[in-house]
Amino acid sequence: MSRVYNFSAGPAMLPEEVLKICAEEMTDYHGSGQSVMEMSHRSKVYDEIIKTAEADFRALVGVPDNYKVLFLQGGASTQFAMIPMNLMKNRVADFIITGQWAKKAHAEASKFGKANKIASSEDKTFSYIPDLDDLPVSPDADYVYICQNNTIYGTRYTSLPDTKGKLLISDVSSMFLSEPHDVEKYGILYGGVQKNVGPAGVTIVVIREDLISEDVLPGTPTMLMYKTHADSDSLYNTPPCYNIYVCGLVFKWLLNMGGLEVIKKKNEAKAKILYDYLDSSALFRGTVEKKDRSLMNVPFVTDSKELNDLFVKEAEEAGFVNLKGHRSVGGMRASIYNAMPEEGVEKLVAFMKEFEEKHV
Ligand SMILES: *Cc1c(COP(=O)(O)O)cnc(C)c1O
């Protein structure tokens, strides 16, 4: 069977070139006589894999020397607790609520202190990014938290909020490595890799070094202290060895392509094909304010639930899978991450046009 076009929000498509390398190296990694899955994380050969992955990530993103790059477990969701446990020294943090993931991070932080909602787009089902110009940032806030690309609703920040001097913390899970990241603007930039980078099981945290300390909330478990992982170069305990290796291959794939400026241009071109069609269609339409549209997650609907369901079903049969919208919003969503080829989006649009001709 040939491969399908997988529009899943995550776990999502990986570059076919990377999967082929994984297959070639599966039973014997570089003459070691072992699969990367079987190796000791303390072995010389694995040390080289994780060090190279980190070095390539740093080169790709341009991570400044005063930031650490950590490969952690527990998904992006564990960061919802780890961030307040490590950074909420005054027990106050401000949140901009732009969707489910920001809401969950806010709810988790509320367990540790005062979590303020300083802006929200919940009034219009998160279909836009709130005005960021003059936010009521709390004078005693330890940080301001955002979710920079909203996987479920399909919005993204096109500029960063003015945090009035407070640390900015950002969840970039569903836009990680889709465009350049200006690391110096953040205290922490993090994401689960299963959306745009690699196989589920790794969370990459980029954290400014001065934020890493033993001065954490009382009772913080060892495993949830950034210091634990920073001090041991992400090898405090057994890391998700194989998944980090695959992430490393994806970093090389992106470096060989020319880096994040290049992938950004590709992503813009891909998204434009789909958005231009949605804007011209008599059947389908996008659900998000144009200026805030995500390059990665594209929600769309028809005005009929029956047609939405029929479309998802027929698309699946034609090899375009996982187009059903998130259960909380319905309709359709096409996630077009880095690994989705332009051809996949072109073919999807051609399929949508055919569907439109039949049903309008
Ligand atoms: C998927 C997602 C999460 C949750 O990730 P897990 O790794 O499953 O915990 C958090 N934030 C965003 C933006 C996501 O897209």
Ligand as a Chemical Component Dictionary entry (heavy atoms), coordinates in Angstrom:
data_LIG
# 
_chem_comp.id                   LIG 
_chem_comp.type                 NON-POLYMER 
_chem_comp.pdbx_formal_charge   0 
_chem_comp.three_letter_code    LIG 
# 
loop_
_chem_comp_atom.comp_id 
_chem_comp_atom.atom_id 
_chem_comp_atom.alt_atom_id 
_chem_comp_atom.type_symbol 
_chem_comp_atom.charge 
_chem_comp_atom.model_Cartn_x 
_chem_comp_atom.model_Cartn_y 
_chem_comp_atom.model_Cartn_z 
_chem_comp_atom.pdbx_ordinal 
LIG C1 C1 C 0 -0.793 18.684 21.594 1  
LIG C2 C2 C 0 -0.525 19.928 22.360 2  
LIG C3 C3 C 0 -0.265 19.901 23.746 3  
LIG C4 C4 C 0 -0.296 18.625 24.559 4  
LIG O1 O1 O 0 0.779  17.837 24.245 5  
LIG P1 P1 P 0 1.061  16.467 25.024 6  
LIG O2 O2 O 0 2.460  16.175 24.564 7  
LIG O3 O3 O 0 0.054  15.489 24.536 8  
LIG O4 O4 O 0 0.973  16.704 26.468 9  
LIG C5 C5 C 0 0.024  21.086 24.382 10 
LIG N1 N1 N 0 0.054  22.237 23.698 11 
LIG C6 C6 C 0 -0.213 22.315 22.382 12 
LIG C7 C7 C 0 -0.153 23.623 21.691 13 
LIG C8 C8 C 0 -0.502 21.151 21.673 14 
LIG O5 O5 O 0 -0.763 21.230 20.367 15 
# 
loop_
_chem_comp_bond.comp_id 
_chem_comp_bond.atom_id_1 
_chem_comp_bond.atom_id_2 
_chem_comp_bond.value_order 
_chem_comp_bond.pdbx_ordinal 
LIG C1 C2 SING 1  
LIG C2 C3 SING 2  
LIG C2 C8 DOUB 3  
LIG C3 C4 SING 4  
LIG C3 C5 DOUB 5  
LIG C4 O1 SING 6  
LIG O1 P1 SING 7  
LIG P1 O2 DOUB 8  
LIG P1 O3 SING 9  
LIG P1 O4 SING 10 
LIG C5 N1 SING 11 
LIG N1 C6 DOUB 12 
LIG C6 C7 SING 13 
LIG C6 C8 SING 14 
LIG C8 O5 SING 15 
# 
